[in-house]
Amino acid sequence: MYLNNFIHQFHNAFNINIVSTVIKYANNVAFQKAQIGPHGVIDENIRKVAQHPLRSDHQLLSNAHWSNYFNYHICAYMNHYLKLKKFKYSSTIRSLNQIELLKYTETNHYDFHIDGDTNIHRTLSAILFLNNDYKNGELCFKNPMNDDEYIVKPVCGSLVIFPSNMFFPHSVKPISGGVRYTIVAWV
């Protein structure tokens, strides 16, 4: 299957102390219903998850800190990914377009989708697993040529990077117990 040639999981990308501190942060911030696409549509039949944006210009220093921290480290991993996969990319990635902290609770999910299109210009996507003590909620990729599925096992502290284009539709299966925390980012 060609998908797994371009989906790379960096194990132990972030140590357990960092991810547990981010989860403590997540337990003390406000989340909102996640939107779909550039027009801010909320459709819980397609995407049911809570999101908390991380922004370097946020008034809360803890939010700005985590935004800067993950921007720096995820960009470094994306540059490493490009070298590993032998992509010809015009320059070094220095900044992410968007970083979000996601919280999936029971029955939360995200149907198959792609991260980049003509309205949302994204080249690479990254998903950081902050925990794995939940039931189901697998990250699943679908091969658009034959509908075969490729499941990425959630490993606490691992970072998954993949192209954001139409060849990498992916979903998060419904959670059936516990809480799933991830950081998602795009460039």
Residue pairs with C-beta under 8 A, 6 or more apart in sequence:
1 143
1 148
1 150
2 143
3 141
3 143
3 150
3 167
3 168
4 150
5 85
6 85
6 162
6 163
6 167
6 168
7 141
7 150
7 152
7 160
7 161
7 162
7 168
8 81
8 84
8 85
8 160
8 161
8 162
9 152
9 155
9 158
9 159
9 160
10 77
10 80
10 81
10 158
10 159
10 160
10 161
11 155
11 157
11 158
12 157
12 158
13 73
13 77
13 128
13 157
13 158
13 159
14 73
14 128
14 157
14 159
15 157
16 156
16 157
18 157
19 128
19 130
19 131
19 156
19 157
22 66
22 101
22 130
22 181
22 183
23 130
23 131
23 181
25 62
25 66
25 101
26 52
26 101
26 103
26 130
26 181
29 52
29 63
29 101
30 52
31 50
31 51
31 52
31 101
31 103
32 50
32 51
32 52
33 42
33 44
33 50
33 51
34 42
34 47
34 48
34 49
34 50
34 51
34 102
34 110
35 41
35 42
35 47
35 51
36 42
36 43
36 46
36 47
36 113
37 119
37 120
38 119
38 120
45 111
46 110
46 111
46 113
47 109
47 110
47 111
47 113
48 107
48 108
48 109
48 110
49 102
49 103
49 104
49 108
49 109
49 110
49 172
50 102
50 103
50 104
50 105
50 108
51 100
51 101
51 102
51 103
52 100
52 101
52 102
52 103
53 98
53 99
53 100
53 101
54 63
54 66
54 67
54 70
54 99
54 100
54 101
54 183
55 63
55 64
55 67
55 99
56 64
56 67
56 68
56 71
57 64
58 64
58 67
66 101
67 99
70 96
70 99
70 128
70 183
70 185
71 95
71 96
71 99
71 185
74 96
74 99
74 126
74 128
74 159
74 183
74 185
75 93
75 94
75 95
75 96
75 187
77 126
77 159
77 161
78 93
78 124
78 126
78 161
78 187
79 92
79 93
81 124
81 161
82 89
82 93
93 124
93 187
95 187
96 126
96 185
96 186
96 187
97 121
97 122
97 185
97 186
97 187
98 185
98 186
99 183
99 184
99 185
100 183
100 184
100 185
101 181
101 182
101 183
102 180
102 181
102 182
102 183
102 184
103 179
103 180
103 181
104 134
104 137
104 172
104 175
104 179
104 180
104 181
104 182
105 175
105 179
106 175
106 176
106 177
106 178
107 174
107 175
107 176
108 137
108 172
108 174
108 175
108 180
109 137
109 171
109 172
109 173
109 174
109 175
110 171
110 172
111 171
112 140
112 142
112 169
112 170
112 171
113 169
113 170
113 171
114 164
114 165
114 166
114 168
114 169
114 170
115 122
115 125
115 164
115 168
115 186
116 122
116 123
116 125
116 164
116 165
116 186
117 166
122 164
122 186
122 187
123 163
123 164
123 186
123 187
124 161
124 162
124 163
124 164
124 186
124 187
125 161
125 162
125 163
125 164
125 168
125 184
125 185
125 186
126 159
126 160
126 161
126 183
126 184
126 185
126 186
127 139
127 159
127 160
127 182
127 183
127 184
128 157
128 158
128 159
128 160
128 182
128 183
128 184
128 185
129 154
129 155
129 156
129 157
129 158
129 159
129 160
129 182
130 156
130 157
130 181
130 182
130 183
131 154
131 156
131 179
131 180
131 181
132 154
132 155
132 156
133 178
134 175
134 177
134 178
134 179
134 180
135 175
135 176
135 177
135 178
136 173
136 174
136 175
136 176
136 177
137 154
137 172
137 173
137 174
137 175
137 176
137 180
138 151
138 152
138 153
138 154
138 172
138 173
139 151
139 152
139 154
139 160
139 170
139 171
139 172
140 149
140 150
140 151
140 152
140 170
140 171
140 172
140 173
141 149
141 150
141 151
141 152
141 162
141 168
141 169
141 170
142 148
142 149
142 150
142 169
142 170
142 171
143 149
143 150
144 166
144 167
144 169
152 160
154 180
162 168
162 170
164 186
172 180
